[in-house]
């Protein structure tokens, strides 16, 4: 059994689950796997992956995990923690098929339940791929040590965001131990709740693109960012205050990011497009709202490595607080090519008897657009964005 712990998942899945069950308990969604890197999967991959998914029905929240979440995730109420205690994965929500070297994965069900599938499914696909290919990790601690030392010298505050496309759980665990040892001041934590617990470090996360995608599909693209942010505030009252900026492009985001949001949210996350232009735009935006940029934070999280972080830090030069969420570069630098895979929401509906609506993600990189092509075109027209 590859996945052995219920909280071997990213925090933002649990925070989003909590918000969903409070605001949209009847919402249903569909997700699909996207093989961006066009990886060739070995024969029998879908069968073994399905067996691993079936085993996930055995996972449950342990007393140790419950205690950690209660203490560290102070924004969760007792009702939600009790929901987690009773939660069990339902493999019937997941469909896995293989045709030749291609696999398809779809997930369908109540959103508050299915939201938890994305990260463990992706980590299973990645780990199982290397296992079936007979690829062994190399230089795990050595490579992590070099990065930790360089980031410490850069005085770059950073966290591990690498659960989804890690080489394996074991590699992920070893990397985090190395980062703690060689970057004691500037390594700030991990998105993985279980590994945060085991290393007594802070779990990091807020909300994903799907939070905005759902609101766009159900309430309209023009109002999506504002509606999604306000809904988040209704649940968390100022906690978990890093706003994701690029679901419908940064330009659209800032047009709806009001003075209220600028003052309330601790900062914003950059996940696509030019990070230097984004930093300049964020600084100018906060200044226009009579807010000191230095009091706010940008979380950079788009395909980062040490070289990119060095360039960004030099460009920012202390104008705004910069922190870094680093994924594959940390958790899957073990001598093999990382898989370029994602799972994205494709359809949603607010109530059980409603019809499903298509969902769309744009981002600041047209190559990362996700959704039906005609719906993407409609979204672009509604928002007045010229497709590149």
C-alpha positions, -999 to +999 in steps of 0.1 A: +000+000+000+017+032-012-004+058+006-006+049+043-017+081+061-049+100+058-032+134+061-006+126+035-023+153+015-019+191+011-034+214+036-053+235+010-074+204+002-086+203+038-092+241+040-112+240+008-131+210+020-141+228+051-153+259+031-173+237+007-192+217+034-201+250+051-212+269+020-220+245-007-228+211+009-249+199-021-224+209-048-212+182-072-182+183-095-162+163-120-124+162-124-102+149-151-065+139-153-043+158-178-010+143-189+007+175-200+040+158-205+025+130-226+042+104-205+041+068-217+026+046-190+035+009-189+011-020-195-011-028-165-006+007-150-043+014-146-050-019-129-023-015-103-033+022-098-070+011-093-058-014-067-040+013-048-070+036-050-092+008-036-068+005-006-074+041+002-108+032+016-089+019+046-074+053+055-088+072+085-077+101+107-055+088+135-056+102+171-021+117+164-033+134+133-065+147+150-044+162+178-020+179+154-048+194+133-066+206+164-035+224+177-020+237+144-051+243+123-068+267+147-092+280+120-110+246+119-139+241+142-148+210+161-175+200+137-151+199+108-126+178+127-153+154+136-162+152+099-126+143+091-127+116+118-156+099+101-145+105+065-136+075+043-124+076+007-149+061-017-131+045-046-163+044-066-159+081-071-128+074-092-127+059-127-094+047-141-089+034-176-060+026-199-057+024-237-023+015-248+002+038-231-024+064-222-044+065-190-076+084-181-087+093-146-120+109-138-135+118-104-172+126-098-192+132-067-201+156-039-175+184-040-168+183-003-157+147-006-141+146-040-119+176-033-096+153-013-087+130-043-065+153-064-033+154-045-031+117-034-041+105-069-013+125-085+013+114-060+002+078-066+005+082-104+040+096-100+053+071-075+038+041-092+052+053-126+088+052-113+082+019-094+068+001-125+096+016-147+122+003-122+137+037-117+155+042-083+162+076-068+197+089-065+215+116-045+183+126-026+200+141+005+230+154-015+208+175-039+185+187-012+214+198+010+229+219-018+195+236-024+189+242+013+223+257+017+219+280-013+184+291-002+197+298+033+225+319+019+199+338-002+178+344+029+148+332+009+119+321+030+104+290+014+082+260+020+078+226+004+048+224-020+058+191-036+033+164-026+015+162-060+044+152-082+069+138-058+092+109-067+079+089-038+067+094-002+101+081+010+120+107-011+097+134+000+103+125+037+140+125+032+141+158+014+121+176+042+145+162+069+174+175+049+159+209+044+152+212+082+188+203+089+206+225+064+181+254+062+170+259+098+161+296+096+145+300+062+127+267+056+093+275+069+072+244+065+054+221+041+020+219+024+019+182+034-001+179+067+013+145+076+050+154+071+044+187+089+031+167+119+060+142+118+086+170+116+069+194+140+068+221+114+040+244+101+015+232+075+010+258+047-019+263+023-050+284+015-072+277-016-067+263-051-078+273-086-108+250-084-123+274-057-124+302-083-133+279-112-164+267-093-175+303-086-169+313-122-191+284-135-219+290-110-219+328-106-204+341-138-168+349-148-170+386-142-179+381-106-159+349-100-129+363-081-149+387-059-175+360-051-148+334-043-128+358-021-158+370-002-170+334+003-135+325+017-137+355+041-171+344+052-157+311+064-122+321+077-127+356+089-092+368+079-073+336+085-056+318+056-052+351+039-032+345+008-053+351-024-046+331-055-044+356-084-043+340-118-074+318-123-089+343-148-056+362-153-039+386-130-055+416-148-090+404-141-080+396-105-067+430-096-098+447-112-119+430-085-094+430-057-109+458-037-094+480-009-113+457+015-095+427+001-061+445-001-064+454+036-078+421+048-057+395+029-021+391+040-010+388+004-013+371-030+001+341-047+018+342-081+014+309-100+019+318-137+033+344-160+063+367-155+071+369-118+090+402-121+061+419-139+038+405-113+059+418-084+060+453-099+022+452-105+015+441-069+037+468-054+020+495-075-014+480-067-008+482-029+006+517-032-026+527-051-046+514-021-025+534+004-011+502+017+026+497+025+037+469+001+063+458+027+035+449+050+021+424+024+034+391+010+038+375-024+039+338-024+057+327-056+049+291-066+054+287-104+080+261-113+107+275-090+143+267-087+172+285-069+182+304-101+146+318-105+144+327-068+177+345-069+165+367-098+131+374-082+147+384-048+171+407-066+143+424-085+121+428-055+149+442-034+128+444-002+099+463-017+074+436-007+077+405+015+086+376-008+082+339+001+085+308-021+065+276-024+087+251-041+073+219-056+089+194-080+123+210-077+125+198-042+103+166-040+113+151-074+149+159-080+162+123-077+178+115-111+146+110-131+124+133-152+094+145-132+060+139-147+041+169-159+006+159-147-024+177-132-060+169-122-084+197-128-121+203-122-140+202-155-177+206-145-197+216-115-233+221-103-245+239-072-274+216-063-281+180-069-309+186-094-290+212-114-273+206-147-236+204-148-218+235-160-183+235-176-155+250-156-125+270-169-091+280-157-071+306-177-040+317-158-014+341-172+001+315-194-022+305-224-005+271-224-020+264-190-056+271-200-079+243-189-114+236-200-136+231-231-123+252-259-156+268-266-161+276-230-126+291-228-134+313-258-167+324-241-148+332-208-122+353-227-150+372-245-169+379-213-138+392-196-126+411-226-093+393-228-077+389-262-065+353-267-028+351-275 
